[in-house]
């Protein structure tokens, strides 16, 4: 006999029976109520924004509006939010042929046509839409820390930029959302790399905004652009909206972060020998590049020398060519670690998170990836969650302390 656990895996669920004698704790986001009437809540926030005038007054006399949305790697319900925003803009006198949507993909691959259709919702084919890298970039200045303010041409050319985003805890920027959609989503690779290189001067700051060099640089970057208004949401594990904020890119974002902190942080009594974690399914486990964030969260409550079992389908494999190249070129962990200390290259920087994980714990990786590719991550490959649990049970015995994190991409636990 044992206890059955279920974890998201892509768009499906996988199950396993864990030993009954294990002391099991489930850690997941706190439950906040879903917004009852999302459309009305968004309208209310647009008309009574935080830190700035109502949007109707701000767009008066504008000729060209750029709206930035997240790409396929984020669960933002842009297909729902865009029509509400565009209706408000129309009421303010902005015709739809004056609106350009920019998919803020940053360094990610462009969205497929199917993904673009999902992101645009009912406005697919009715608004001009570009991927951020599709139109080239224009330089608008440079931040005091040397990051070139180099953004997608439609963003640079707009009279005003509005961004849509969702707020979660983030490994580098403290929280996602806010100005990140511009400073990373619509920025050139050169700009993103320079911004992220600031982590070499400072420890990663999950959940920290004040004094965070990466976040401060992003906000300065955004001030050089015409970003003047954001609409950000906080989502629960079911991708339902629990909070909406709108207005000034910094003031509204800070308010949203307080909601996100309440939802996503969770205190745990003790570290565990076994942590079983899922990023939360698609899109968070589409590739290692995104799924590794759940490993970083699991590390917070994993005992040194423990085992982290991850269910991450990863149909797109590593998820970034530079990240993959670094892992395949490394003769061993020591060589990879030395490279991360000597050079900072966008994509390759993710290797540092892998190194941190495997130096603290063994990682059992349940995915669709080839075993040889998993081994390049210095993880142990498994074809099923049950096989990984059984292997862990053999090693730690029947009396282990275990934590399960079914929504590990969203949950930031601490002891």
KEKE-3310 file (N, C-alpha, C; in steps of 0.2 Angstrom, whole numbers, plus 5000, padded with zeros to 4 digits):
npx = (5004:5001:5003:4994:5000:4998:5004:5006:5009:5015:5001:4994:4992:5002:5004:5009:5013:5018:5029:5020:5025:5032:5035:5024:5022:5012:5016:5010:5003:4995:4977:4968:4954:4946:4944:4928:4921:4929:4930:4924:4932:4944:4941:4937:4950:4957:4950:4952:4966:4982:4993:4993:4985:4968:4967:4960:4961:4975:4978:4973:4973:4983:4992:4998:4997:5006:5004:5010:5012:5013:5023:5022:5027:5022:5008:4999:4983:4980:4972:4960:4961:4965:4954:4946:4954:4956:4943:4941:4951:4945:4934:4940:4943:4953:4956:4956:4965:4976:4982:4995:5000:5013:5022:5030:5044:5057:5072:5067:5061:5051:5033:5022:5010:4999:5000:5001:4988:4981:4986:4981:4968:4950:4954:4963:4970:4964:4970:4985:5000:5015:5030:5042:5055:5054:5053:5065:5076:5077:5088:5086:5093:5104:5106:5111:5119:5124:5116:5110:5097:5087:5075:5061:5055:5041:5038:5047:5043:5030:5017:5013:5015:5008:5008:5004:5004:5009:5011:5023:5035:5052:5068:5078:5074:5066:5052:5041:5033:5027:5038:5046:5041:5044:5058:5064:5056:5053:5066:5082:5094:5106:5104:5096:5106:5116:5108:5105:5118:5121:5118:5130:5135:5128:5119:5107:5090:5076:5060:5064:5064:5068:5083:5087:5098:5095:5081:5081:5088:5080:5069:5074:5078:5065:5060:5065:5058:5042:5033:5019:5009:5002:4994:4992:4991:4988:4989:4981:4985:4977:4977:4968:4962:4967:4969:4970:4979:4982:4990:5002:5018:5028:5022:5009:5014:5021:5010:5004:5013:5013:5001:5005:5015:5008:5001:5010:5021:5027:5028:5038:5041:5052:5067:5067:5071:5067:5060:5047:5042:5033:5034:5021:5015:5011:5012:5024:5033:5038:5050:5067:5073:5063:5057:5067:5066:5057:5065:5074:5066:5062:5074:5075:5069:5074:5084:5102:5111:5100:5086:5078:5064:5058:5044:5043:5038:5044:5044:5051:5064:5080:5077:5084:5096:5110:5111:5109:5121:5131:5130:5132:5145:5152:5164:5163:5155:5163:5171:5160:5156:5167:5167:5155:5159:5169:5163:5149:5135:5120:5107:5117:5119:5109:5115:5121:5111:5108:5120:5120:5109:5113:5124:5119:5109:5103:5096:5082:5075:5060:5054:5051:5063:5078:5088:5102:5103:5097:5107:5117:5113:5117:5108:5097:5090:5072:5059:5046:5036:5033:5044:5055:5051:5052:5065:5071:5065:5072:5084:5083:5076:5062:5058:5058:5057:5046:5042:5029:5027:5016:5014:5026:5033:5026:5027:5035:5044:5050:5060)
npy = (4994:5012:5030:5039:5050:5064:5072:5086:5085:5090:5092:5083:5071:5063:5049:5041:5029:5032:5027:5022:5025:5036:5053:5064:5080:5092:5106:5120:5134:5147:5149:5160:5170:5168:5181:5187:5193:5195:5204:5216:5219:5222:5232:5242:5243:5249:5261:5267:5268:5264:5276:5284:5294:5290:5278:5283:5297:5297:5292:5302:5310:5302:5294:5282:5266:5254:5238:5227:5209:5194:5179:5162:5155:5159:5159:5170:5176:5183:5183:5185:5197:5206:5210:5217:5228:5234:5238:5248:5257:5260:5267:5278:5284:5278:5270:5253:5251:5258:5252:5241:5225:5218:5203:5199:5191:5190:5182:5170:5157:5162:5163:5150:5149:5144:5145:5159:5162:5157:5166:5179:5177:5181:5192:5188:5190:5202:5212:5221:5212:5207:5197:5200:5200:5201:5213:5220:5231:5246:5258:5268:5274:5272:5263:5269:5259:5253:5246:5244:5253:5245:5241:5233:5238:5242:5245:5255:5265:5269:5280:5278:5265:5250:5237:5220:5208:5194:5191:5183:5175:5178:5172:5181:5194:5197:5198:5193:5202:5219:5231:5222:5215:5224:5228:5216:5207:5214:5218:5218:5204:5208:5218:5211:5202:5210:5216:5204:5200:5208:5200:5194:5203:5202:5192:5180:5186:5181:5186:5198:5216:5229:5237:5227:5224:5220:5221:5235:5240:5236:5244:5257:5256:5254:5267:5274:5272:5273:5266:5267:5262:5248:5232:5220:5203:5192:5174:5159:5141:5135:5143:5153:5170:5179:5192:5209:5222:5239:5252:5264:5259:5255:5258:5251:5238:5235:5235:5223:5214:5212:5205:5193:5189:5185:5174:5165:5162:5150:5144:5131:5118:5110:5105:5092:5075:5070:5078:5080:5086:5096:5107:5112:5108:5111:5129:5128:5117:5115:5115:5112:5124:5133:5124:5122:5131:5127:5117:5125:5131:5120:5117:5125:5119:5107:5094:5095:5084:5077:5070:5076:5074:5076:5080:5083:5086:5091:5093:5101:5099:5105:5118:5130:5135:5139:5136:5122:5119:5123:5113:5101:5103:5103:5094:5089:5092:5101:5108:5114:5122:5131:5137:5145:5154:5161:5167:5176:5172:5174:5162:5152:5155:5149:5137:5139:5138:5125:5119:5123:5116:5102:5102:5102:5093:5076:5075:5068:5065:5065:5063:5066:5067:5061:5049:5051:5065:5070:5065:5074:5085:5082:5075:5062:5051:5046:5036:5036:5042:5034:5025:5033:5037:5024:5021:5031:5028:5016:5020:5030:5024:5019:5028:5041:5059:5068:5080:5086:5096:5101:5112:5118:5127:5139:5140:5147:5141:5141:5138)
npz = (5000:4998:4995:4983:4971:4960:4946:4935:4918:4904:4895:4901:4915:4927:4937:4953:4965:4982:4995:5010:5022:5021:5027:5022:5014:5006:4996:4989:4979:4988:4991:4983:4979:4963:4951:4950:4939:4926:4914:4918:4929:4923:4915:4925:4931:4921:4919:4931:4935:4943:4949:4938:4925:4919:4905:4894:4894:4892:4880:4871:4856:4851:4838:4834:4842:4851:4857:4868:4870:4880:4875:4868:4879:4891:4902:4900:4898:4885:4874:4880:4886:4877:4868:4877:4881:4868:4865:4874:4870:4857:4861:4866:4854:4847:4832:4826:4816:4819:4829:4834:4837:4847:4849:4863:4862:4866:4868:4864:4853:4838:4839:4833:4820:4824:4838:4838:4835:4846:4856:4851:4851:4848:4841:4831:4816:4814:4819:4816:4818:4825:4828:4840:4836:4822:4815:4816:4825:4835:4841:4856:4866:4880:4895:4912:4917:4906:4897:4880:4874:4865:4854:4847:4831:4829:4842:4846:4837:4840:4847:4859:4871:4877:4889:4891:4904:4915:4932:4941:4953:4949:4943:4941:4939:4951:4951:4937:4924:4923:4918:4911:4900:4890:4892:4891:4883:4871:4867:4860:4857:4861:4870:4880:4884:4890:4900:4908:4912:4923:4934:4937:4946:4957:4969:4963:4964:4969:4971:4976:4974:4977:4976:4967:4954:4941:4939:4942:4931:4920:4922:4921:4907:4901:4904:4894:4883:4875:4884:4894:4901:4909:4909:4921:4927:4940:4941:4946:4949:4941:4930:4931:4934:4948:4952:4946:4939:4934:4925:4929:4924:4934:4947:4946:4944:4956:4965:4960:4963:4976:4978:4971:4979:4991:4985:4980:4989:5001:5017:5024:5036:5037:5028:5016:5012:5000:4986:4976:4961:4949:4936:4932:4921:4903:4898:4905:4906:4893:4889:4894:4897:4903:4912:4922:4931:4941:4947:4953:4963:4970:4976:4987:4998:4999:5006:5008:4998:4995:4985:4970:4962:4946:4935:4919:4904:4892:4877:4868:4871:4876:4873:4870:4859:4862:4876:4875:4867:4876:4886:4879:4875:4886:4895:4908:4924:4931:4921:4914:4925:4926:4914:4915:4925:4918:4907:4901:4892:4884:4886:4888:4901:4908:4912:4924:4934:4933:4937:4950:4956:4954:4962:4974:4976:4970:4954:4948:4932:4924:4908:4891:4884:4876:4884:4884:4882:4893:4902:4899:4906:4918:4925:4931:4920:4918:4913:4918:4932:4942:4941:4945:4958:4964:4963:4970:4983:4985:4988:4999:5008:5019:5028:5025:5024:5014:5001:4991:4976:4967:4958:4954:4947:4950:4964:4978:4990:5007:5021)
capx = (5000:5005:4999:4995:5001:4997:5007:5004:5015:5012:4993:4991:4993:5005:5003:5014:5012:5024:5028:5015:5029:5036:5031:5023:5019:5011:5017:5007:5001:4989:4971:4965:4948:4946:4940:4922:4919:4936:4930:4922:4937:4949:4938:4938:4957:4959:4947:4954:4973:4987:4999:4993:4978:4964:4969:4956:4965:4982:4979:4970:4977:4989:4991:5000:4998:5009:5002:5015:5009:5018:5023:5019:5030:5019:5001:4995:4977:4980:4966:4954:4963:4966:4948:4944:4958:4955:4936:4942:4954:4941:4929:4944:4945:4959:4954:4960:4971:4981:4985:5000:5002:5020:5023:5037:5047:5064:5077:5064:5059:5045:5027:5020:5004:4994:5001:4999:4980:4979:4988:4977:4961:4946:4957:4968:4969:4960:4975:4992:5003:5022:5034:5047:5062:5052:5054:5072:5077:5080:5091:5084:5098:5108:5105:5117:5123:5127:5112:5108:5089:5087:5068:5057:5053:5034:5038:5051:5039:5023:5016:5012:5016:5004:5010:5000:5008:5007:5016:5026:5041:5057:5075:5083:5071:5062:5045:5040:5028:5029:5042:5050:5039:5048:5065:5066:5051:5054:5073:5087:5098:5112:5101:5095:5112:5119:5105:5106:5125:5121:5118:5137:5137:5124:5116:5100:5085:5069:5055:5067:5063:5072:5090:5089:5101:5092:5075:5082:5090:5074:5064:5077:5077:5058:5058:5068:5053:5035:5029:5016:5003:5002:4989:4995:4987:4991:4985:4982:4988:4972:4977:4963:4965:4965:4970:4971:4982:4983:4992:5009:5022:5031:5017:5004:5017:5022:5004:5003:5018:5010:4996:5009:5019:5003:4999:5015:5026:5024:5033:5039:5044:5059:5069:5065:5076:5064:5056:5044:5040:5031:5033:5014:5012:5012:5019:5030:5037:5039:5058:5071:5075:5058:5056:5072:5064:5054:5070:5077:5061:5062:5080:5074:5066:5077:5090:5108:5112:5093:5084:5073:5061:5055:5040:5043:5038:5050:5044:5055:5070:5083:5073:5088:5102:5116:5110:5111:5128:5136:5129:5135:5152:5156:5167:5160:5152:5169:5172:5154:5155:5172:5164:5150:5162:5173:5160:5142:5132:5113:5106:5122:5118:5105:5119:5123:5106:5109:5125:5118:5105:5116:5129:5116:5105:5103:5089:5079:5071:5055:5053:5051:5069:5083:5092:5109:5102:5096:5113:5121:5111:5119:5102:5096:5084:5067:5053:5040:5036:5034:5051:5059:5049:5054:5072:5072:5064:5077:5090:5083:5072:5054:5056:5060:5053:5045:5038:5027:5026:5012:5014:5033:5035:5023:5027:5042:5044:5055:5060)
capy = (5000:5018:5036:5040:5057:5066:5078:5088:5083:5093:5093:5077:5070:5056:5046:5036:5027:5033:5023:5025:5027:5043:5059:5068:5087:5095:5113:5123:5141:5149:5149:5167:5169:5170:5187:5185:5196:5198:5209:5222:5221:5225:5239:5246:5245:5254:5268:5270:5265:5266:5280:5288:5296:5285:5277:5287:5303:5297:5291:5307:5313:5298:5291:5274:5263:5247:5233:5221:5204:5188:5174:5155:5152:5162:5158:5176:5176:5189:5182:5188:5204:5211:5213:5222:5234:5237:5241:5254:5261:5262:5272:5284:5287:5275:5265:5247:5251:5262:5248:5236:5220:5215:5197:5200:5184:5191:5177:5164:5156:5165:5159:5147:5152:5141:5149:5166:5162:5157:5172:5184:5176:5183:5197:5185:5192:5208:5218:5220:5208:5205:5194:5206:5200:5201:5219:5223:5235:5253:5261:5274:5276:5267:5264:5271:5252:5251:5242:5248:5252:5243:5238:5231:5244:5245:5248:5262:5270:5270:5286:5276:5258:5247:5230:5215:5203:5191:5192:5178:5176:5177:5170:5186:5201:5197:5196:5194:5207:5226:5233:5216:5214:5229:5228:5209:5204:5217:5220:5214:5199:5211:5221:5206:5199:5215:5216:5198:5200:5211:5195:5193:5208:5201:5185:5180:5189:5179:5190:5205:5221:5235:5235:5222:5227:5218:5225:5243:5242:5235:5250:5263:5254:5256:5274:5277:5270:5276:5262:5272:5259:5241:5228:5214:5199:5186:5168:5153:5136:5133:5149:5158:5177:5181:5199:5213:5229:5243:5259:5266:5252:5253:5258:5245:5232:5234:5232:5217:5209:5211:5199:5187:5186:5182:5168:5160:5160:5146:5142:5124:5117:5107:5102:5085:5071:5069:5083:5078:5093:5097:5114:5114:5107:5116:5129:5128:5111:5113:5114:5113:5131:5135:5119:5122:5136:5123:5114:5130:5132:5114:5117:5129:5115:5100:5093:5094:5077:5074:5069:5080:5071:5081:5078:5089:5083:5094:5091:5105:5097:5110:5125:5136:5132:5140:5132:5115:5119:5123:5107:5096:5104:5102:5087:5087:5097:5106:5112:5118:5128:5135:5141:5150:5159:5165:5171:5176:5172:5173:5155:5148:5157:5144:5132:5140:5135:5117:5117:5124:5111:5096:5102:5101:5087:5073:5076:5062:5069:5061:5067:5063:5068:5056:5048:5054:5072:5071:5064:5080:5090:5079:5073:5054:5050:5041:5036:5036:5045:5028:5022:5038:5036:5018:5022:5035:5024:5011:5024:5033:5020:5019:5033:5048:5065:5070:5086:5086:5102:5100:5118:5120:5134:5145:5140:5148:5138:5143:5135)
capz = (5000:4998:4994:4976:4970:4953:4944:4928:4913:4898:4895:4904:4922:4928:4944:4956:4972:4986:5001:5015:5028:5020:5029:5015:5014:5000:4996:4983:4980:4992:4987:4983:4975:4956:4949:4948:4932:4923:4910:4922:4933:4919:4913:4931:4932:4915:4920:4938:4936:4948:4947:4931:4922:4915:4899:4889:4894:4890:4872:4867:4851:4849:4831:4834:4848:4851:4863:4869:4874:4881:4869:4870:4885:4897:4902:4900:4894:4881:4870:4883:4888:4871:4866:4882:4880:4861:4865:4878:4865:4852:4864:4867:4848:4843:4828:4826:4811:4822:4834:4832:4843:4847:4853:4866:4863:4869:4865:4863:4846:4836:4840:4827:4818:4829:4844:4837:4835:4853:4859:4849:4853:4843:4836:4827:4809:4814:4821:4814:4823:4823:4833:4842:4832:4815:4811:4817:4831:4834:4847:4858:4871:4884:4903:4916:4918:4899:4892:4875:4874:4858:4855:4841:4828:4831:4849:4845:4833:4843:4851:4866:4872:4882:4889:4895:4907:4921:4938:4945:4955:4944:4946:4940:4940:4957:4948:4930:4923:4923:4912:4909:4894:4885:4892:4889:4878:4864:4867:4856:4861:4864:4876:4885:4887:4894:4907:4912:4914:4929:4939:4939:4951:4962:4969:4961:4969:4968:4975:4978:4969:4979:4975:4962:4948:4935:4939:4941:4924:4916:4923:4917:4900:4899:4904:4888:4878:4876:4888:4899:4904:4909:4912:4923:4930:4944:4940:4950:4946:4935:4925:4932:4936:4954:4953:4940:4941:4928:4926:4928:4923:4940:4953:4946:4945:4963:4968:4958:4966:4983:4977:4969:4985:4995:4982:4978:4994:5006:5022:5025:5043:5037:5022:5015:5008:4993:4984:4970:4959:4942:4934:4932:4914:4898:4894:4909:4905:4886:4888:4900:4898:4907:4917:4927:4937:4946:4951:4958:4968:4975:4980:4993:5003:4998:5010:5005:4996:4994:4978:4968:4956:4942:4929:4914:4897:4888:4870:4864:4873:4880:4873:4868:4856:4866:4882:4873:4865:4882:4889:4875:4874:4892:4896:4914:4928:4933:4915:4913:4930:4925:4909:4918:4929:4914:4902:4901:4886:4884:4885:4892:4908:4912:4915:4931:4938:4933:4941:4957:4957:4955:4967:4981:4976:4963:4950:4944:4927:4920:4903:4884:4881:4876:4890:4883:4883:4901:4906:4898:4911:4924:4929:4930:4916:4920:4908:4922:4938:4947:4941:4948:4965:4966:4963:4976:4989:4986:4991:5005:5013:5020:5033:5022:5023:5007:4999:4984:4974:4960:4954:4956:4943:4953:4971:4981:4997:5011:5028)
cpx = (5004:5000:5000:4996:5000:5000:5006:5011:5012:5005:4990:4993:4997:5005:5009:5011:5018:5023:5024:5019:5032:5031:5030:5020:5018:5012:5014:5005:4995:4983:4968:4959:4949:4942:4934:4920:4925:4935:4928:4928:4943:4947:4939:4945:4959:4957:4949:4961:4977:4992:4999:4986:4974:4967:4966:4959:4972:4983:4976:4975:4983:4987:4993:5001:5001:5006:5007:5012:5015:5018:5021:5022:5027:5011:4996:4989:4976:4974:4960:4955:4963:4959:4945:4947:4957:4948:4937:4946:4950:4936:4933:4946:4950:4956:4959:4966:4977:4984:4989:5001:5009:5020:5030:5040:5054:5069:5073:5062:5052:5039:5025:5013:4998:4994:4999:4991:4978:4980:4984:4970:4956:4948:4962:4966:4965:4964:4982:4996:5010:5025:5040:5053:5060:5054:5061:5071:5079:5083:5089:5088:5102:5107:5111:5122:5125:5123:5109:5100:5088:5080:5066:5055:5046:5034:5041:5047:5032:5023:5016:5012:5012:5006:5005:5005:5005:5013:5017:5032:5046:5064:5079:5080:5066:5055:5045:5035:5031:5033:5046:5048:5042:5055:5068:5062:5052:5061:5077:5091:5103:5110:5100:5101:5115:5115:5106:5113:5125:5121:5125:5139:5133:5121:5109:5095:5078:5065:5058:5067:5068:5079:5092:5091:5097:5086:5076:5084:5085:5070:5067:5077:5070:5056:5061:5063:5047:5030:5026:5011:5004:4996:4992:4990:4991:4986:4987:4985:4984:4972:4971:4965:4962:4966:4972:4974:4983:4986:4999:5014:5026:5026:5012:5008:5019:5016:5003:5007:5016:5005:5000:5012:5014:5001:5004:5020:5023:5029:5032:5043:5051:5061:5068:5071:5074:5059:5053:5040:5038:5031:5026:5011:5014:5009:5025:5035:5038:5046:5061:5073:5070:5057:5061:5070:5061:5059:5073:5072:5061:5068:5079:5072:5069:5084:5096:5109:5105:5092:5078:5070:5057:5051:5040:5044:5043:5050:5049:5063:5073:5080:5077:5094:5109:5116:5112:5118:5132:5136:5133:5142:5156:5158:5165:5158:5157:5170:5166:5154:5161:5170:5159:5153:5166:5169:5152:5139:5124:5111:5111:5122:5114:5109:5121:5117:5106:5114:5124:5114:5109:5122:5126:5112:5106:5096:5087:5074:5067:5053:5052:5058:5073:5087:5099:5108:5101:5103:5118:5119:5114:5113:5102:5090:5079:5062:5046:5041:5037:5041:5056:5058:5052:5062:5074:5071:5069:5083:5089:5079:5065:5053:5058:5055:5053:5041:5036:5025:5022:5013:5021:5035:5032:5025:5035:5042:5050:5055:5061)
cpy = (5006:5024:5038:5048:5058:5072:5080:5087:5085:5095:5087:5077:5063:5055:5042:5035:5028:5029:5026:5028:5034:5048:5064:5075:5090:5103:5116:5130:5142:5150:5156:5166:5171:5176:5185:5187:5199:5204:5216:5224:5224:5232:5244:5248:5250:5261:5271:5267:5268:5270:5284:5290:5290:5284:5282:5294:5303:5296:5296:5310:5308:5295:5284:5272:5256:5244:5227:5215:5198:5183:5167:5152:5154:5160:5164:5175:5182:5189:5185:5195:5209:5214:5218:5228:5238:5241:5248:5259:5264:5268:5278:5287:5284:5269:5259:5247:5255:5258:5242:5231:5217:5209:5198:5193:5185:5186:5171:5163:5160:5160:5156:5151:5150:5144:5156:5167:5162:5163:5178:5183:5178:5189:5195:5187:5199:5214:5216:5217:5206:5202:5200:5206:5201:5207:5223:5227:5242:5255:5267:5277:5271:5269:5266:5265:5250:5247:5246:5247:5251:5239:5237:5238:5247:5248:5255:5267:5272:5277:5284:5268:5256:5240:5226:5210:5199:5191:5186:5179:5174:5176:5176:5193:5201:5194:5197:5200:5214:5227:5227:5214:5218:5227:5221:5207:5207:5220:5215:5209:5203:5215:5217:5203:5204:5216:5210:5197:5203:5206:5193:5197:5206:5194:5186:5182:5187:5183:5196:5210:5227:5233:5230:5225:5226:5221:5232:5245:5241:5242:5256:5262:5256:5263:5278:5276:5274:5271:5267:5268:5252:5238:5222:5210:5194:5180:5163:5147:5133:5138:5153:5164:5178:5188:5202:5219:5232:5249:5260:5259:5250:5253:5252:5239:5230:5232:5225:5212:5208:5205:5193:5184:5182:5175:5163:5158:5155:5143:5134:5123:5115:5105:5095:5082:5070:5075:5081:5084:5092:5105:5117:5112:5112:5123:5129:5123:5110:5112:5115:5120:5135:5131:5120:5126:5132:5119:5119:5131:5126:5114:5121:5125:5108:5100:5092:5086:5073:5072:5073:5076:5076:5078:5084:5086:5085:5092:5095:5104:5103:5117:5131:5133:5133:5136:5125:5114:5119:5116:5101:5097:5103:5095:5084:5093:5103:5111:5117:5124:5133:5140:5147:5155:5164:5169:5170:5177:5170:5166:5151:5150:5153:5138:5133:5138:5128:5115:5118:5118:5104:5096:5101:5095:5082:5074:5070:5066:5064:5066:5063:5064:5061:5055:5051:5062:5074:5070:5071:5086:5088:5077:5065:5054:5044:5041:5037:5039:5039:5025:5026:5037:5029:5018:5026:5032:5019:5014:5027:5029:5022:5025:5040:5053:5067:5076:5085:5093:5102:5106:5121:5126:5140:5145:5142:5146:5141:5139:5140)
cpz = (5000:4997:4987:4976:4962:4952:4937:4924:4906:4899:4899:4912:4922:4936:4946:4963:4976:4992:5007:5021:5027:5023:5024:5017:5007:5000:4989:4984:4984:4988:4988:4978:4968:4955:4947:4941:4930:4919:4913:4926:4929:4917:4919:4932:4927:4917:4927:4939:4942:4946:4941:4930:4919:4908:4893:4888:4891:4883:4868:4862:4848:4842:4830:4841:4847:4858:4863:4873:4875:4875:4872:4876:4891:4896:4902:4896:4889:4876:4873:4885:4882:4869:4870:4881:4873:4861:4869:4874:4860:4855:4865:4860:4844:4839:4828:4821:4813:4828:4831:4838:4842:4851:4856:4867:4866:4865:4863:4855:4844:4837:4833:4825:4822:4836:4844:4838:4842:4857:4857:4850:4847:4839:4832:4819:4808:4816:4818:4819:4821:4829:4834:4838:4824:4811:4812:4823:4830:4841:4849:4864:4874:4891:4906:4917:4911:4895:4887:4875:4867:4857:4848:4838:4829:4838:4849:4842:4835:4847:4858:4866:4878:4883:4893:4898:4913:4926:4941:4948:4949:4947:4946:4942:4946:4955:4941:4930:4923:4917:4909:4902:4888:4886:4891:4883:4871:4863:4862:4860:4864:4870:4882:4888:4892:4901:4911:4915:4921:4935:4941:4945:4957:4963:4966:4966:4968:4973:4978:4972:4971:4979:4971:4956:4942:4934:4938:4934:4919:4916:4920:4910:4898:4899:4898:4882:4879:4880:4894:4903:4903:4912:4914:4927:4935:4943:4945:4946:4940:4930:4925:4935:4943:4956:4947:4942:4934:4930:4925:4928:4930:4946:4952:4947:4952:4967:4966:4961:4973:4983:4975:4975:4989:4992:4982:4983:4999:5011:5024:5032:5042:5030:5022:5011:5001:4992:4977:4967:4951:4941:4934:4925:4909:4900:4898:4909:4898:4884:4894:4902:4903:4913:4923:4933:4942:4950:4956:4964:4973:4979:4987:4999:5003:5002:5006:5004:4995:4986:4976:4962:4952:4936:4925:4907:4892:4880:4865:4866:4877:4879:4871:4865:4859:4872:4880:4871:4871:4885:4885:4874:4880:4893:4903:4918:4929:4927:4914:4918:4929:4919:4911:4922:4924:4909:4903:4894:4887:4882:4889:4899:4912:4915:4922:4936:4938:4937:4949:4960:4959:4960:4974:4981:4969:4960:4946:4939:4923:4915:4896:4881:4881:4882:4890:4884:4890:4904:4905:4903:4918:4929:4927:4926:4918:4915:4912:4929:4943:4947:4945:4956:4968:4967:4969:4983:4990:4990:4997:5010:5014:5025:5031:5023:5016:5006:4992:4982:4967:4956:4955:4953:4946:4961:4973:4988:5001:5018:5033)
residu = (UNK:UNK:UNK:UNK:UNK:UNK:UNK:UNK:UNK:UNK:UNK:UNK:UNK:UNK:UNK:UNK:UNK:UNK:UNK:UNK:UNK:UNK:UNK:UNK:UNK:UNK:UNK:UNK:UNK:UNK:UNK:UNK:UNK:UNK:UNK:UNK:UNK:UNK:UNK:UNK:UNK:UNK:UNK:UNK:UNK:UNK:UNK:UNK:UNK:UNK:UNK:UNK:UNK:UNK:UNK:UNK:UNK:UNK:UNK:UNK:UNK:UNK:UNK:UNK:UNK:UNK:UNK:UNK:UNK:UNK:UNK:UNK:UNK:UNK:UNK:UNK:UNK:UNK:UNK:UNK:UNK:UNK:UNK:UNK:UNK:UNK:UNK:UNK:UNK:UNK:UNK:UNK:UNK:UNK:UNK:UNK:UNK:UNK:UNK:UNK:UNK:UNK:UNK:UNK:UNK:UNK:UNK:UNK:UNK:UNK:UNK:UNK:UNK:UNK:UNK:UNK:UNK:UNK:UNK:UNK:UNK:UNK:UNK:UNK:UNK:UNK:UNK:UNK:UNK:UNK:UNK:UNK:UNK:UNK:UNK:UNK:UNK:UNK:UNK:UNK:UNK:UNK:UNK:UNK:UNK:UNK:UNK:UNK:UNK:UNK:UNK:UNK:UNK:UNK:UNK:UNK:UNK:UNK:UNK:UNK:UNK:UNK:UNK:UNK:UNK:UNK:UNK:UNK:UNK:UNK:UNK:UNK:UNK:UNK:UNK:UNK:UNK:UNK:UNK:UNK:UNK:UNK:UNK:UNK:UNK:UNK:UNK:UNK:UNK:UNK:UNK:UNK:UNK:UNK:UNK:UNK:UNK:UNK:UNK:UNK:UNK:UNK:UNK:UNK:UNK:UNK:UNK:UNK:UNK:UNK:UNK:UNK:UNK:UNK:UNK:UNK:UNK:UNK:UNK:UNK:UNK:UNK:UNK:UNK:UNK:UNK:UNK:UNK:UNK:UNK:UNK:UNK:UNK:UNK:UNK:UNK:UNK:UNK:UNK:UNK:UNK:UNK:UNK:UNK:UNK:UNK:UNK:UNK:UNK:UNK:UNK:UNK:UNK:UNK:UNK:UNK:UNK:UNK:UNK:UNK:UNK:UNK:UNK:UNK:UNK:UNK:UNK:UNK:UNK:UNK:UNK:UNK:UNK:UNK:UNK:UNK:UNK:UNK:UNK:UNK:UNK:UNK:UNK:UNK:UNK:UNK:UNK:UNK:UNK:UNK:UNK:UNK:UNK:UNK:UNK:UNK:UNK:UNK:UNK:UNK:UNK:UNK:UNK:UNK:UNK:UNK:UNK:UNK:UNK:UNK:UNK:UNK:UNK:UNK:UNK:UNK:UNK:UNK:UNK:UNK:UNK:UNK:UNK:UNK:UNK:UNK:UNK:UNK:UNK:UNK:UNK:UNK:UNK:UNK:UNK:UNK:UNK:UNK:UNK:UNK:UNK:UNK:UNK:UNK:UNK:UNK:UNK:UNK:UNK:UNK:UNK:UNK:UNK:UNK:UNK:UNK:UNK:UNK:UNK:UNK:UNK:UNK:UNK:UNK:UNK:UNK:UNK:UNK:UNK:UNK:UNK:UNK:UNK:UNK:UNK:UNK:UNK:UNK:UNK:UNK:UNK:UNK:UNK:UNK:UNK:UNK:UNK:UNK:UNK:UNK:UNK:UNK:UNK:UNK:UNK:UNK:UNK:UNK:UNK:UNK:UNK:UNK:UNK:UNK:UNK:UNK:UNK:UNK:UNK:UNK:UNK:UNK:UNK:UNK:UNK)
# end
